[in-house]
Amino acid sequence: MAQTLLRRTAGVLLLLVAAVLGLAAAVAGFVGAGAATASVPLLVAAALAVLFGVTFLVAWPGFVLFGVARRRRAAVISATVLAVVAAALSGATVLRPMPRPADGKVPPDVRFWALPTGSRIAYREAAATGTARPAPVIFLHGGPGTANDDISQAGRALAADGFDVYAYDQVGSGRSSRLRDVTQYTVARQVADLDAIRRAIGAEKIILVGQSWGGSLAAHYMAAHPDRVAKAVLSSPGVLWYGAFPDGETGELWDRLTPEARKRVDELTNTPRMIAMALLQSVNPDAAHHLVGDREADQRFREILTTSLPAAQCPGRPPARLPDNRTGFYVNQFTIDDAKHLPDPRPRLRTARIPTLIMRGECDYKKWEVTYDYKRTLPDATLVYVPGAGHAIAIDRPAVYESALVAFLLDRPLPLRPYTGTAPPS
């Protein structure tokens, strides 16, 4: 009797192991199949087939130990039941689409460029008034993927001073086109789009005003086309070259999030569907893109950014908000990943004699070394330190930002004294 009890106990344990191994194998089958196909139905079929097979093979000896007469039939039934349960659970979690709000109407002042690069780019323009100046101003938004939604007040002030001003949504964000192959979101693609825009507006030289990642994009464009840039303004620029930070420490918003915000970001990123997408992204980005399309990924990215935004500001500042324009998830993921593998652009930039204004906010979450890398690389750079401003200086200190931008582009004295130190102000 004791021997029978022991055999049955071992059988029960083996059946439990069969269920656990079956589910683990299903995950491995789902991800493994993603290396070969982007078809979501095939991924699901592969996961269920592997789950059934592993569960059946491990459950069969469990039923033998348990003394079941029709052990094969029992193994088939148990594997089938587990597959049905797993299919139902995955249908309610991994396969259930996240909210996908519809786009609103395109405002009447939004226009589009159909570029020879294949990008369809949405933009707004503020035409110069008075005496026109030779070089137009192009604003480059941050992110990648956090598109602006209008010409800023600073941009309109520049238009009133004779500059043609453009603000566009980079490919993969805002109202601009999304790429079917998400691996084509690269820094080189963004640089090519920007040069195509320069040609589209008929400008021999342009003035670049970049915020955060937009500052990084401006620098990469300057390295590729130094003869095409008249001036540049880099506001809280992102990383110039990731190779300068081998430890990966460049300063991240996560370090400043409140416990409540961290919990919310965890809730948004660690859902079964988002985890499945991340796993597929590591083996086949196309499969991840098929599972979670642009519209729902962009919306989830917006929710994460909205939660994180207060950490980018100085304490006590009125809370900032994202523009109404659509964010871009995949352009963010793959452009940053591409930037981390680029060769060093600094040798070319050291020979680029382009007047450049660099603005650094007092509460910028990026490490000081990230900003100073631009100052020590660009030979004609001026650095100003903006008290009371976080990462988005134009939001935290709009009047200071506008006055510095206009003064620099009009060759007037700056409202802030240039900062010449090599370490951040104490």
Salt bridges, closest charged atoms under 4 A:
ASP103 OD1 - ARG295 NH1 3.17
ASP103 OD2 - ARG326 NH1 3.46
ASP109 OD2 - ARG124 NE 2.85
GLU125 OE1 - ARG111 NH1 3.04
ASP149 OD1 - ARG124 NH1 3.72
ASP149 OD1 - ARG175 NH1 2.99
ASP150 OD1 - ARG124 NE 3.55
ASP150 OD1 - ARG156 NH2 3.09
ASP193 OD1 - ARG189 NE 3.57
ASP195 OD1 - ARG198 NE 2.87
ASP195 OD2 - ARG199 NH1 2.70
GLU267 OE1 - ARG264 NH1 3.41
ASP286 OD1 - HIS290 ND1 3.34
ASP294 OD2 - HIS289 NE2 2.92
GLU296 OE2 - ARG273 NH2 2.80
ASP298 OD2 - ARG178 NH2 2.93
ASP298 OD2 - ARG326 NE 2.84
GLU303 OE1 - ARG300 NE 2.97
ASP324 OD1 - ARG321 NH2 2.58
ASP344 OD1 - ARG346 NE 2.97
ASP364 OD2 - ARG360 NH1 3.84
ASP364 OD1 - HIS391 ND1 2.70
ASP373 OD1 - ARG346 NH1 3.13
ASP373 OD1 - ARG376 NE 3.13
ASP380 OD1 - ARG353 NH2 2.72
ASP411 OD1 - LYS231 NZ 2.52
